[in-house]
């Protein structure tokens, strides 16, 4: 039986003034003590994004580690007409998503969301119970680009002007997912066949009790009860606040990097990378509770 790791071996090294910290002294292939799990959780609540470098973990080890923090999330199935954008030929575990531009011998993508840049978004923000946490592990990387940017939405909430906070108090926004990467979903017309949900604009984090801004440019498309033009104007202001550079930590991936982030307190995006170069990352998630204001 593998030796349980001691929390005394763990170090937390902040990576930016916005968010993000590297965790040193933790081997994700080994069982973690309850004290170590709680120390990781405490660092997570403080820094929102955690990075473990130089890990060599199997899919089962990744899922085991994620399960310390809650019930594993299942991969969301796209509606039939959108399924080619999200299903890959080698995605054979309901708890795992392959984020990759690689194609198999028949020219079919092995995973999903593989190419180009990716606008800021919240993982499964369009669902009634968006994922609480996401875990991503780097298996193959391009020579440049494909960086992941994380924005601290506590800071974004604090930066929203008082008059907009007053206007949006108790209001909800529509989140809709057409399985695009860099084009906002179209909320006009019949959306009954497209995944969507209304969530409060301002959310209380379930563990820290702090307020966060819960909107993103890719999937948040309308404000409930507002004239469409006024709603779009306000949302554009909120997008811009959430994407301020001083709120962002940009992660430059290395092979063996394992990242975990809090979907209640961050939005994230991907920079472009050479389309002819291979990129493969393995994702799993932890389910979240319904969003509360």
Secondary structure as GFF3:
##gff-version 3
##sequence-region A 1 293
A	DSSP	three_ten_helix	7	9	.	.	.	ID=ss1
A	DSSP	beta_strand	11	14	.	.	.	ID=ss2
A	DSSP	beta_strand	21	24	.	.	.	ID=ss3
A	DSSP	alpha_helix	34	47	.	.	.	ID=ss4
A	DSSP	beta_strand	49	52	.	.	.	ID=ss5
A	DSSP	alpha_helix	59	67	.	.	.	ID=ss6
A	DSSP	three_ten_helix	80	85	.	.	.	ID=ss7
A	DSSP	beta_strand	97	100	.	.	.	ID=ss8
A	DSSP	beta_strand	118	121	.	.	.	ID=ss9
A	DSSP	beta_strand	133	140	.	.	.	ID=ss10
A	DSSP	beta_strand	148	152	.	.	.	ID=ss11
A	DSSP	alpha_helix	153	159	.	.	.	ID=ss12
A	DSSP	alpha_helix	162	168	.	.	.	ID=ss13
A	DSSP	beta_strand	172	176	.	.	.	ID=ss14
A	DSSP	beta_strand	196	200	.	.	.	ID=ss15
A	DSSP	beta_strand	202	204	.	.	.	ID=ss16
A	DSSP	beta_strand	211	213	.	.	.	ID=ss17
A	DSSP	beta_strand	220	223	.	.	.	ID=ss18
A	DSSP	alpha_helix	228	242	.	.	.	ID=ss19
A	DSSP	three_ten_helix	245	247	.	.	.	ID=ss20
A	DSSP	beta_strand	248	251	.	.	.	ID=ss21
A	DSSP	beta_strand	258	262	.	.	.	ID=ss22
A	DSSP	beta_strand	266	270	.	.	.	ID=ss23
A	DSSP	beta_strand	280	286	.	.	.	ID=ss24
###
